[in-house]
Amino acid sequence: MPVMQLLRGAVKHAGSGPRCSVQRVISAARGVSSSSRHFGKTHPPSCADTDHPKVLITGGLGQLGVGLAKLLRRRFGKNNVILSDIRKPPNHVYHNGPFIFSDILDYKNLREIVVNNNISWLVHYSAVLSAVGENNVALAKEVNITGLHNILDIATEHGLRLFVPSTIGAFGPSSPRDPAPELCVQRPRTIYGVSKVHAELMGEYYHHRYGLDFRCLRYPGIISADSQPGGGTTDYAVQIFHAAVKTGCFECNLRSDTRLPMMYIDDCLRATLEFLEAPAESLLSRTYNINATSFTPHDLVRELQKTLPVLKITYNVDPVLQAIGDTAGSKDVSTLPPRLLPEFKSLPLSPCLFSGRLANGVGGRRGAAGLGLEARVRPLRVGADHADSHQHGEPACTSLLSLA
Protein backbone atom coordinates (compact mmCIF):
# COMPACT_ATOMS: atom_id res chain seq x y z
CA MET A 1 0.00 0.00 0.00
CA PRO A 2 1.56 3.31 -1.03
CA VAL A 3 2.74 5.74 1.61
CA MET A 4 0.51 8.31 -0.08
CA GLN A 5 -2.60 6.25 0.62
CA LEU A 6 -1.71 6.20 4.30
CA LEU A 7 -1.22 9.97 4.22
CA ARG A 8 -4.60 10.43 2.52
CA GLY A 9 -6.16 8.30 5.25
CA ALA A 10 -4.50 10.40 7.91
CA VAL A 11 -5.75 13.58 6.20
CA LYS A 12 -9.27 12.16 6.19
CA HIS A 13 -9.16 11.52 9.91
CA ALA A 14 -7.25 14.65 10.94
CA GLY A 15 -9.32 16.39 13.55
CA SER A 16 -7.35 19.62 13.59
CA GLY A 17 -4.08 21.17 12.49
CA PRO A 18 -2.71 23.79 10.12
CA ARG A 19 -4.68 23.93 6.92
CA CYS A 20 -1.50 24.40 4.92
CA SER A 21 -0.07 21.07 6.14
CA VAL A 22 -3.21 19.20 5.16
CA GLN A 23 -3.46 20.97 1.81
CA ARG A 24 0.19 20.23 1.03
CA VAL A 25 -0.38 16.51 1.52
CA ILE A 26 -3.56 16.59 -0.57
CA SER A 27 -1.69 18.28 -3.38
CA ALA A 28 1.13 15.75 -3.15
CA ALA A 29 -1.37 12.93 -3.23
CA ARG A 30 -2.76 14.21 -6.45
CA GLY A 31 0.80 13.94 -8.01
CA VAL A 32 -12.57 -14.39 35.33
CA SER A 33 -14.19 -17.80 36.08
CA SER A 34 -14.85 -18.76 39.70
CA SER A 35 -16.15 -22.34 39.37
CA SER A 36 -14.44 -25.48 38.15
CA ARG A 37 -15.31 -26.40 34.57
CA HIS A 38 -15.08 -29.85 33.06
CA PHE A 39 -14.96 -30.64 29.36
CA GLY A 40 -14.98 -33.70 27.19
CA LYS A 41 -13.62 -33.79 23.66
CA THR A 42 -15.39 -31.24 21.49
CA HIS A 43 -16.12 -31.46 17.79
CA PRO A 44 -16.15 -27.91 16.41
CA PRO A 45 -18.26 -27.37 13.29
CA SER A 46 -16.28 -26.58 10.15
CA CYS A 47 -17.26 -24.04 7.49
CA ALA A 48 -18.62 -26.90 5.42
CA ASP A 49 -21.11 -27.86 8.18
CA THR A 50 -23.11 -24.63 7.84
CA ASP A 51 -23.76 -22.04 5.18
CA HIS A 52 -21.87 -19.33 7.07
CA PRO A 53 -20.20 -19.13 10.46
CA LYS A 54 -21.61 -16.78 13.09
CA VAL A 55 -18.65 -14.71 14.29
CA LEU A 56 -18.11 -12.80 17.54
CA ILE A 57 -15.18 -10.35 17.76
CA THR A 58 -14.12 -9.27 21.25
CA GLY A 59 -12.20 -6.03 21.70
CA GLY A 60 -13.81 -4.95 18.46
CA LEU A 61 -13.08 -1.23 18.76
CA GLY A 62 -9.31 -1.72 18.73
CA GLN A 63 -7.04 -1.25 15.74
CA LEU A 64 -8.11 -4.41 13.89
CA GLY A 65 -11.65 -5.29 14.95
CA VAL A 66 -13.66 -2.91 12.78
CA GLY A 67 -11.62 -3.71 9.66
CA LEU A 68 -11.89 -7.46 10.20
CA ALA A 69 -15.64 -7.17 10.78
CA LYS A 70 -16.01 -5.34 7.47
CA LEU A 71 -14.08 -8.05 5.65
CA LEU A 72 -15.97 -10.89 7.33
CA ARG A 73 -19.35 -9.24 6.71
CA ARG A 74 -18.53 -8.93 3.04
CA ARG A 75 -17.69 -12.63 3.06
CA PHE A 76 -20.41 -14.06 5.32
CA GLY A 77 -23.15 -11.42 5.50
CA LYS A 78 -23.69 -8.35 7.63
CA ASN A 79 -25.71 -9.99 10.38
CA ASN A 80 -23.37 -12.95 10.80
CA VAL A 81 -20.55 -10.90 12.34
CA ILE A 82 -20.99 -9.29 15.77
CA LEU A 83 -18.57 -6.69 17.05
CA SER A 84 -18.29 -6.31 20.82
CA ASP A 85 -16.44 -4.13 23.29
CA ILE A 86 -16.90 -2.41 26.66
CA ARG A 87 -16.90 1.05 25.03
CA LYS A 88 -19.62 2.87 23.12
CA PRO A 89 -18.94 2.62 19.37
CA PRO A 90 -18.82 5.56 16.96
CA ASN A 91 -22.02 6.04 14.97
CA HIS A 92 -20.55 4.67 11.74
CA VAL A 93 -19.56 1.45 13.51
CA TYR A 94 -22.90 1.13 15.29
CA HIS A 95 -24.87 1.48 12.04
CA ASN A 96 -22.68 -0.80 9.91
CA GLY A 97 -23.61 -4.04 11.61
CA PRO A 98 -24.44 -5.75 14.90
CA PHE A 99 -22.63 -4.37 17.95
CA ILE A 100 -23.08 -5.46 21.57
CA PHE A 101 -21.52 -4.83 24.97
CA SER A 102 -19.25 -7.68 26.04
CA ASP A 103 -16.88 -7.84 29.00
CA ILE A 104 -14.50 -10.81 28.72
CA LEU A 105 -14.06 -10.76 32.50
CA ASP A 106 -17.80 -11.45 32.93
CA TYR A 107 -18.03 -15.17 32.24
CA LYS A 108 -21.82 -15.34 32.49
CA ASN A 109 -22.35 -12.42 30.12
CA LEU A 110 -19.92 -13.84 27.58
CA ARG A 111 -21.53 -17.27 27.75
CA GLU A 112 -25.00 -15.78 27.20
CA ILE A 113 -23.77 -13.91 24.13
CA VAL A 114 -22.34 -17.10 22.60
CA VAL A 115 -25.50 -19.10 23.30
CA ASN A 116 -28.08 -16.45 22.40
CA ASN A 117 -26.38 -15.59 19.10
CA ASN A 118 -25.44 -19.13 18.07
CA ILE A 119 -21.77 -18.16 17.75
CA SER A 120 -19.51 -20.62 15.91
CA TRP A 121 -16.29 -18.56 15.46
CA LEU A 122 -14.74 -16.33 18.12
CA VAL A 123 -12.02 -13.80 17.32
CA HIS A 124 -10.45 -12.68 20.59
CA TYR A 125 -8.89 -9.23 20.09
CA SER A 126 -9.34 -7.98 23.67
CA ALA A 127 -5.89 -7.32 25.16
CA VAL A 128 -3.74 -4.82 27.02
CA LEU A 129 -0.75 -4.20 24.73
CA SER A 130 2.95 -3.93 25.54
CA ALA A 131 3.47 -0.25 26.41
CA VAL A 132 0.23 0.07 28.39
CA GLY A 133 0.79 -3.28 30.08
CA GLU A 134 4.16 -2.27 31.50
CA ASN A 135 2.46 0.72 33.13
CA ASN A 136 -0.40 -1.36 34.56
CA VAL A 137 0.71 -4.94 35.11
CA ALA A 138 -2.32 -5.82 37.25
CA LEU A 139 -4.73 -4.82 34.49
CA ALA A 140 -2.68 -6.67 31.88
CA LYS A 141 -2.77 -9.87 33.95
CA GLU A 142 -6.52 -9.58 34.46
CA VAL A 143 -7.42 -8.92 30.84
CA ASN A 144 -4.75 -10.95 29.05
CA ILE A 145 -4.73 -14.01 31.32
CA THR A 146 -7.98 -14.21 33.29
CA GLY A 147 -10.01 -12.99 30.32
CA LEU A 148 -8.29 -15.52 28.08
CA HIS A 149 -9.23 -18.35 30.46
CA ASN A 150 -12.89 -17.36 30.17
CA ILE A 151 -12.61 -17.32 26.38
CA LEU A 152 -10.91 -20.73 26.26
CA ASP A 153 -13.49 -22.35 28.54
CA ILE A 154 -16.48 -20.95 26.67
CA ALA A 155 -15.00 -21.79 23.25
CA THR A 156 -14.34 -25.34 24.41
CA GLU A 157 -17.75 -25.79 26.01
CA HIS A 158 -19.57 -24.67 22.85
CA GLY A 159 -17.28 -26.13 20.18
CA LEU A 160 -16.15 -22.81 18.70
CA ARG A 161 -13.35 -22.08 16.28
CA LEU A 162 -11.16 -19.72 18.30
CA PHE A 163 -8.63 -17.24 16.92
CA VAL A 164 -6.30 -15.51 19.41
CA PRO A 165 -3.54 -13.31 17.97
CA SER A 166 -0.10 -13.43 19.49
CA THR A 167 2.75 -11.02 18.85
CA ILE A 168 6.39 -10.54 17.95
CA GLY A 169 6.62 -9.52 21.62
CA ALA A 170 6.29 -13.20 22.52
CA PHE A 171 9.98 -13.55 21.69
CA GLY A 172 12.67 -12.52 24.16
CA PRO A 173 16.32 -11.47 24.06
CA SER A 174 17.47 -15.11 24.06
CA SER A 175 15.24 -16.06 21.10
CA PRO A 176 16.93 -16.82 17.78
CA ARG A 177 16.11 -14.27 15.08
CA ASP A 178 16.59 -13.27 11.44
CA PRO A 179 14.06 -14.82 11.28
CA ALA A 180 12.78 -16.32 14.52
CA PRO A 181 11.48 -19.88 13.99
CA GLU A 182 8.04 -20.84 15.21
CA LEU A 183 9.33 -23.33 17.77
CA CYS A 184 12.16 -21.86 19.81
CA VAL A 185 13.12 -20.41 23.18
CA GLN A 186 10.86 -17.40 23.78
CA ARG A 187 11.15 -16.05 27.37
CA PRO A 188 9.80 -12.50 26.82
CA ARG A 189 10.41 -9.79 29.40
CA THR A 190 7.14 -7.85 29.22
CA ILE A 191 3.82 -8.82 30.78
CA TYR A 192 2.22 -8.56 27.34
CA GLY A 193 4.75 -10.98 25.84
CA VAL A 194 4.47 -13.35 28.81
CA SER A 195 0.68 -13.36 28.57
CA LYS A 196 0.81 -14.11 24.84
CA VAL A 197 3.18 -17.05 25.33
CA HIS A 198 0.70 -18.23 27.97
CA ALA A 199 -2.13 -17.87 25.42
CA GLU A 200 -0.21 -19.86 22.79
CA LEU A 201 0.53 -22.71 25.20
CA MET A 202 -2.93 -22.78 26.78
CA GLY A 203 -4.56 -22.80 23.34
CA GLU A 204 -2.39 -25.71 22.23
CA TYR A 205 -3.14 -27.54 25.48
CA TYR A 206 -6.90 -27.09 25.03
CA HIS A 207 -6.55 -28.29 21.44
CA HIS A 208 -4.75 -31.50 22.41
CA ARG A 209 -6.70 -32.10 25.64
CA TYR A 210 -10.23 -31.12 24.58
CA GLY A 211 -10.13 -30.87 20.79
CA LEU A 212 -10.58 -27.07 20.70
CA ASP A 213 -10.02 -25.62 17.21
CA PHE A 214 -7.52 -23.02 18.44
CA ARG A 215 -5.64 -20.83 15.92
CA CYS A 216 -2.98 -18.22 16.53
CA LEU A 217 -0.83 -15.87 14.42
CA ARG A 218 2.07 -13.86 15.82
CA TYR A 219 1.26 -10.40 14.46
CA PRO A 220 4.02 -7.85 13.73
CA GLY A 221 3.35 -4.12 14.09
CA ILE A 222 0.23 -3.21 12.10
CA ILE A 223 0.15 -0.02 10.01
CA SER A 224 -3.20 1.69 9.44
CA ALA A 225 -4.47 5.18 8.65
CA ASP A 226 -8.12 5.05 9.71
CA SER A 227 -7.82 3.20 13.03
CA GLN A 228 -5.71 4.18 15.98
CA PRO A 229 -3.22 1.81 17.62
CA GLY A 230 -3.81 0.61 21.16
CA GLY A 231 -0.59 1.13 23.09
CA GLY A 232 2.04 -1.05 21.44
CA THR A 233 5.72 -0.47 20.78
CA THR A 234 5.20 -0.08 17.01
CA ASP A 235 2.52 2.62 17.42
CA TYR A 236 4.90 5.32 16.15
CA ALA A 237 4.53 3.97 12.61
CA VAL A 238 0.82 4.90 12.69
CA GLN A 239 1.06 8.07 14.78
CA ILE A 240 3.64 9.64 12.48
CA PHE A 241 1.17 9.80 9.56
CA HIS A 242 -1.38 11.67 11.66
CA ALA A 243 1.28 14.00 13.08
CA ALA A 244 2.58 14.67 9.57
CA VAL A 245 -0.75 16.07 8.38
CA LYS A 246 -1.79 17.77 11.62
CA THR A 247 1.36 19.55 12.80
CA GLY A 248 4.24 18.62 10.49
CA CYS A 249 6.22 17.52 13.56
CA PHE A 250 6.64 14.18 15.30
CA GLU A 251 8.46 13.05 18.42
CA CYS A 252 9.53 9.41 18.26
CA ASN A 253 10.07 7.44 21.47
CA LEU A 254 12.36 4.88 19.85
CA ARG A 255 15.89 5.24 18.50
CA SER A 256 16.07 6.07 14.82
CA ASP A 257 17.75 2.73 14.04
CA THR A 258 15.21 0.49 15.83
CA ARG A 259 14.19 -2.04 13.19
CA LEU A 260 10.83 -3.72 13.84
CA PRO A 261 8.64 -6.11 11.81
CA MET A 262 5.62 -4.38 10.25
CA MET A 263 2.61 -5.23 8.11
CA TYR A 264 -0.02 -3.12 6.38
CA ILE A 265 -3.46 -3.63 7.91
CA ASP A 266 -5.14 -4.89 4.70
CA ASP A 267 -2.51 -7.63 4.37
CA CYS A 268 -2.97 -8.58 8.03
CA LEU A 269 -6.75 -8.85 7.70
CA ARG A 270 -6.52 -10.89 4.49
CA ALA A 271 -4.09 -13.25 6.19
CA THR A 272 -6.36 -13.60 9.21
CA LEU A 273 -9.36 -14.41 7.02
CA GLU A 274 -7.38 -17.03 5.08
CA PHE A 275 -6.15 -18.59 8.31
CA LEU A 276 -9.65 -18.67 9.79
CA GLU A 277 -11.05 -20.36 6.69
CA ALA A 278 -8.29 -22.97 6.39
CA PRO A 279 -9.60 -26.50 7.04
CA ALA A 280 -8.62 -27.69 10.50
CA GLU A 281 -7.04 -30.84 9.12
CA SER A 282 -4.64 -28.77 6.99
CA LEU A 283 -2.93 -27.18 10.00
CA LEU A 284 0.00 -29.06 11.45
CA SER A 285 0.56 -26.40 14.10
CA ARG A 286 -1.69 -24.13 16.13
CA THR A 287 0.60 -21.08 16.14
CA TYR A 288 2.37 -19.51 13.15
CA ASN A 289 4.65 -16.57 12.52
CA ILE A 290 3.48 -14.04 9.95
CA ASN A 291 5.81 -11.69 8.13
CA ALA A 292 5.79 -8.82 5.64
CA THR A 293 8.68 -6.38 6.09
CA SER A 294 10.88 -4.59 8.63
CA PHE A 295 11.97 -0.96 8.80
CA THR A 296 13.26 1.70 11.19
CA PRO A 297 11.86 5.13 12.17
CA HIS A 298 14.62 6.65 10.04
CA ASP A 299 13.50 4.64 6.97
CA LEU A 300 9.90 5.77 7.38
CA VAL A 301 10.76 9.43 7.96
CA ARG A 302 13.00 9.47 4.90
CA GLU A 303 10.15 8.24 2.69
CA LEU A 304 7.60 10.62 4.21
CA GLN A 305 9.91 13.59 3.68
CA LYS A 306 9.96 12.87 -0.05
CA THR A 307 6.31 13.93 -0.08
CA LEU A 308 6.31 16.27 2.92
CA PRO A 309 9.80 17.84 3.07
CA VAL A 310 8.87 20.11 5.99
CA LEU A 311 8.20 17.16 8.30
CA LYS A 312 10.39 17.50 11.38
CA ILE A 313 11.34 14.51 13.53
CA THR A 314 12.81 14.52 17.03
CA TYR A 315 13.79 11.55 19.17
CA ASN A 316 12.96 11.32 22.86
CA VAL A 317 13.75 7.71 23.68
CA ASP A 318 11.50 6.03 26.25
CA PRO A 319 13.66 3.43 28.08
CA VAL A 320 10.73 1.04 28.57
CA LEU A 321 9.61 1.18 24.92
CA GLN A 322 13.18 0.96 23.68
CA ALA A 323 13.83 -2.16 25.78
CA ILE A 324 10.76 -3.78 24.25
CA GLY A 325 11.83 -2.70 20.76
CA ASP A 326 15.32 -4.08 21.24
CA THR A 327 13.83 -7.43 22.27
CA ALA A 328 11.30 -7.69 19.46
CA GLY A 329 13.34 -6.07 16.69
CA SER A 330 15.30 -7.63 13.89
CA LYS A 331 19.07 -7.31 13.66
CA ASP A 332 19.00 -8.12 9.94
CA VAL A 333 19.61 -4.83 8.12
CA SER A 334 18.87 -6.40 4.74
CA THR A 335 15.17 -7.17 5.35
CA LEU A 336 13.97 -3.95 3.70
CA PRO A 337 14.28 -4.09 -0.09
CA PRO A 338 14.60 -0.58 -1.59
CA ARG A 339 11.39 -1.07 -3.59
CA LEU A 340 9.30 -2.06 -0.57
CA LEU A 341 8.77 1.02 1.56
CA PRO A 342 8.08 3.57 -1.22
CA GLU A 343 5.27 1.38 -2.51
CA PHE A 344 4.38 0.11 0.98
CA LYS A 345 3.29 -3.18 -0.44
CA SER A 346 4.23 -6.60 0.75
CA LEU A 347 6.57 -8.75 -1.26
CA PRO A 348 5.65 -9.24 -4.94
CA LEU A 349 5.24 -12.94 -4.19
CA SER A 350 2.22 -12.26 -1.99
CA PRO A 351 0.57 -9.67 0.21
CA CYS A 352 1.66 -11.56 3.29
CA LEU A 353 3.61 -14.67 4.14
CA PHE A 354 3.00 -17.41 6.62
CA SER A 355 6.07 -19.30 7.69
CA GLY A 356 5.69 -22.80 9.04
CA ARG A 357 4.95 -26.41 8.28
CA LEU A 358 1.57 -26.95 6.65
CA ALA A 359 -0.10 -30.02 5.29
CA ASN A 360 0.11 -30.61 1.56
CA GLY A 361 -3.66 -30.40 1.31
CA VAL A 362 -3.78 -26.67 2.07
CA GLY A 363 -3.23 -25.64 -1.55
CA GLY A 364 -5.98 -24.55 -3.87
CA ARG A 365 -8.30 -21.59 -4.43
CA ARG A 366 -10.80 -21.03 -1.65
CA GLY A 367 -12.83 -18.45 -3.49
CA ALA A 368 -13.21 -15.58 -1.01
CA ALA A 369 -15.61 -13.27 -2.77
CA GLY A 370 -13.90 -10.26 -4.27
CA LEU A 371 -10.49 -11.15 -2.81
CA GLY A 372 -9.13 -13.74 -5.20
CA LEU A 373 -7.14 -15.37 -2.42
CA GLU A 374 -5.15 -18.44 -3.25
CA ALA A 375 -3.10 -20.50 -0.80
CA ARG A 376 -0.24 -22.65 -1.87
CA VAL A 377 2.68 -24.33 -0.15
CA ARG A 378 6.10 -23.66 -1.65
CA PRO A 379 9.18 -25.55 -0.40
CA LEU A 380 12.10 -23.51 0.90
CA ARG A 381 14.95 -22.97 -1.54
CA VAL A 382 18.28 -24.23 -0.30
CA GLY A 383 21.97 -23.44 -0.77
CA ALA A 384 22.78 -20.22 -2.64
CA ASP A 385 19.10 -19.66 -3.39
CA HIS A 386 18.34 -19.78 0.33
CA ALA A 387 20.78 -16.96 1.07
CA ASP A 388 19.51 -14.99 -1.90
CA SER A 389 15.93 -15.29 -0.73
CA HIS A 390 16.79 -14.00 2.75
CA GLN A 391 18.78 -11.08 1.37
CA HIS A 392 15.82 -9.85 -0.62
CA GLY A 393 13.41 -9.92 2.24
CA GLU A 394 11.73 -13.32 2.03
CA PRO A 395 11.76 -15.06 5.39
CA ALA A 396 13.97 -18.10 5.64
CA CYS A 397 11.70 -20.85 6.94
CA THR A 398 10.75 -24.46 6.29
CA SER A 399 7.95 -23.54 3.89
CA LEU A 400 5.78 -20.60 2.90
CA LEU A 401 2.01 -20.40 2.67
CA SER A 402 1.58 -17.43 0.38
CA LEU A 403 -1.64 -15.54 -0.08
CA ALA A 404 -1.77 -14.14 -3.61
N, C-alpha and C positions, 0 to 999 in steps of 0.2 A: 504494500500500500504506500503510495507516494507520501513523502513528508508534507507536500502541499495539501493533500486531503486531510491530514491530521490538523494542519493549521486552519483550514477552512472549518473543520469541526470545532476547533477552539474558538474561532471567531463567532460561530453560530451560538455558542454557549457562553460567550463573554458577557458578564453581567454589567461591567463598567470598565472604564479605562479611557485613555486618550483616543479621541476619534481618529487622529492621524495615524496611530499605530495600527488600528483596525483597518483603516482604509488602505494603508500601505500593503498589508498582507492580502487584502482582497485584490488589489491591483496586481500583485505578484502572482496570485493564483490564476488570474486571467491569463498571463504569459505563464433433672437428676432422678433416679429410680430408687424408691425406698424398699420395695419388696423383692423377694427372690423370684426369679423368672426361670422357667424350665422349658426347653425346646427339644423337639425331635427333629429329624431331618426334614427340611423343607424342600419343596419342588416349585421354584419360582416359574411363573408363566413366561414363555418367550414371546417375541413379537408375533410369531406365527400363530400363537394360540388365540389371539384376539385381533380385531381389525386395527385398533390403535391402542397404545398404552395410555394410561391416565397418569400424568406426571405431576409430582409435587416438588417445588424448588424452595428449600429453606434459605434464609438469608438473601432473599430475592432482590433486595434493593442495593446490594453491593455492586462492585464493578462489573460482574459477569452475569448476574441473574436476569436482568431485563433483556439483555441481548440474546441469551440462550433461550429464554421464553419465546421471544419473537421467532427465532429459528425453529424451535420445536412446534410452535403453533402453525407455522407455515407448513410443516411436515405432517402434523397429526391432527390439526384442527384447533381453533381458538379455545374451545371450551374443554379441551383435554389436557391443558397445561395450566396449573395453578401456581401463581407466585405467592410467597408468604414472607412475612417479616414481622418485627415487633414495632416498626415505625409506620407512620401514615405515608402512603405513596403519593407521588405527584399526580396531578389530574390525568396527564397523558398515560401514565402507567395504569391508573385505576380504570380508565375507560377502554384500554386495549385488550382486556381479558380478565379472567377471574383473579381476584386478589383477596387473601384472607389474613387475619392475624394468626401467627403461630410462634409460640415460645418453645424452643427445643428443650428448655429446662423443665417444662411442664409436661410430664409424661402422659397424663390423662388427656390433656388437650390435643397433644400430637397424635395420640392413638385414635381419638375421636375423628380427627381430620382424615386420617388414612382410611378408617372404616366408612365414614359417611360419604366420602368422595370416591370410594372404590379405587384407591391409588394402587398402581402396579409398578411404577418407577419412582424412585426418590433421589433427587439431586441435592446433596447436602453441602450448601455453600456457606452456612453460618460458621463464622470463625473470628477470633481475635488475631490479627496478623502480627508480624514480627516486631515492628517498632512500637506499636501500641501495647503488645503483650509484655515487652520488657519494662514498660512503665506501670503495668498493672498485672502482675503475675497471678494474683488470686482470681481475677476475672478471666484471664486466659485459661487457667486450669478448669474453671467452672464451665465455660462455654466449649472449649476445645476437647475436654476429656469427659466431663460428666454429661454434657449435651450429646457427645458422640455415642456414649453408652446407651442413652435413650434411643437414639436413631438406630443403632445396631440391633437392639432388642426388638423394637417395633418392626423393622424391616425383616428380621428373622421370623417373628411371630406370624406375619402376614404374607410371607413369600415374595417380598419385593426385590426388584433389581435396584441395587444401591450403588450410586456413584459418589465417592468422597475424594475431592482433589487433595493431593499432597503438594509438595513444594521443593524447589531447589534448596530451601533452608533445612531440609531434612538431612542434608549432608553436613559433615563437620570438618574441622581442620585436618583430621587424620584420614579423611576419605580420599581415595584415588580420584584423579580428575583428568580432564582433557582427552576424552570425556569421562565422566563418572559412570561406571557400569551400574546396572540395576541392582545387582546383588553384591554388596560390599560393606565394609565397615562404615557406619554412618556417624553416630555419636555427636549430634548437634549440640551447640552451647546456648541456644535460646529456648525459651519455653514454647514458642511457636513451633520450632523445629522438633523439639522433644515430643510435643503433642501430636505432630504429624507422623513421626515414626511410630508412635503408639497407635495411631489410627490405621496405618498400613498393617501393622502386625495383628491388631485386633480383628481387622477385616479379613485377613488371611486365615486367622484362627476360626472365625465364625464360618468362613467358607468351608474349611476342612472339617470342622466339628459338626456344623448344622446344615451345610449345603447352601448357605447364603450366597446369592449371586452378587458378590462384592467386586467393584471395579475402581481403580485408582490411577490417576495420572499425576506425575510430579510436574506441576506448572512452573515455567520460568516467570520472569516479570512480564506483565501483560500491558501493552500499550493501547490506549484508547483516547478518543477525543471527546466523546459525548457521555462518558460515565467517569465519575471520579474514583480514584483509588481509595483503598480503605486502611492505610497505615502500614504499608510494607516498605522494605528497603529500596525497592525499585521505583517508588512513587515519583521520584524526580523526573523520570522519563515521560510522565504524563503531565505533571505540573508545569514543566518548562514550556509546553505548547500554550497553555493558558496564560502564563506569565508573559510570553512573547507578544501576545496580541493585546493584553491588558495594559502592561506597563513598559514593556521593552527591556525589563531587567529581571534577572533570576539569581537567587542565592541557592547554591547547591550544597547539600550537607554531606556529600561524599567527595573524596579526592578525585581529581580530574582523570586519573588513570585507572579508576576502579571499573574493571570489565565484568559485566554481569550478563547472564543469559536473558534474552528478551523474545517476545513473540507478539505480533499484531493480533488484536482481539478477534478479528474475523477468522484468522487461521486457528486460533485457540478454540473458538466455538465450533467450527467445522470439525476439528479433530475430536472434540468432546462428543458431538453427535455421532460421528463414525464409530467411536469407541462404544458408545451406548448401544448402538444398533448391531454391533458385531455379535454373531452367535456365541453363546456361552462356551460351546464345545471347541471353538476356534482359539480360545485364549489359554495359553499354557502358563500364564502368570496372572496374578491379580493386580500387580503394580508395575507400571511402565514409566520410563523417562520419556519426555517429549522435548523436542529441540527445534529451534528455528535459526537464531543468530545470537551473537554477543557483541556488545559495543560498550564504550566508555562515555562518561559525560562529555569529555573533550570531543569525541567523534560526533556526538549528536549536536553539540553547539556549533561545530564547524560546518555541518550541513545546514543548520537553521540559518546561520549567518550568510549563506549564499543567497537566501531569499530575503532575509531581514538583517542587513548589515549593521544596523544600529543596536541590535540585541547585545546587552551587556551581561556578563556572567561573573559572579564572585563565588568564592568557595569558603564556607564556614563549616569545617568538618565536625560532625557530631561523632564523638568517640564510640557511642553505642551502635549507631548505624554503620559506621565504618568497620567495626569489628564484625558485624553481621555480613557486610559486603565482602570483607576479606575472606570470610569462611565460605560464602556461597559462590564467589566469583571464580572465573576461569583464568588460569595463568597463561593460556594459549593465545598469543598475540596475533595468530594467523587465522582466527575464526571469523573475521569480518572481511569478506571479499569486497574490493573497492566498488563493485556494482551494486552491492546489497543495500546499503543505507540510503543512497540517493533515491532509489526506487521504493525503499521500504517494503519490499516484497520478500517472501521467503525464497528458498532456493528454487531455481528453475525446475528442478526435479519434481517439486511438490510444494503446496502451501504450508505443509508442516510435516514433520518426520517423527514417527514412533521408532524408538530403538528397542530391541528385545527379541526374544524367541517367540514366534507365533506358529500356530499349526498351518500346515500346507493348505488346508481348506479355507483359509481366510480370503483368498483371492477371488476376484470377480466383482462385477458392477452390482451395487445394491440399490441403485435407482432412487436416491433422494431427490425429490421433486425440485427442479430448478437449480440443483447444485452440481449435478454431473460428477458425483464423487465415485472414485474407483479405488479399491484397495488391492494392493498386490505385495507379495513378499519377494524381495530381491536379495540374493545372497551377498554377503560382504566380499568386496574385492580384496585380494591378498597381495603380498609382496610390494613391488613398486607402486602398483595401483592403489594399494591401501594407503600408503603415505601421501600419494597425490590427492586422494579423496579427502583426507583429513586437512591437508593444506588449503584446500579450496572451500572449506567450511562444512563439508558433510561429516556427520558424526561417525567416528569409528566404533562400530558395534557389531554384534553377531549377525544381525539382519535388519532390514528396514521395512516397515510398513508405510508406504507412501500414500498420501491422499492427493490425487491429481484431479 
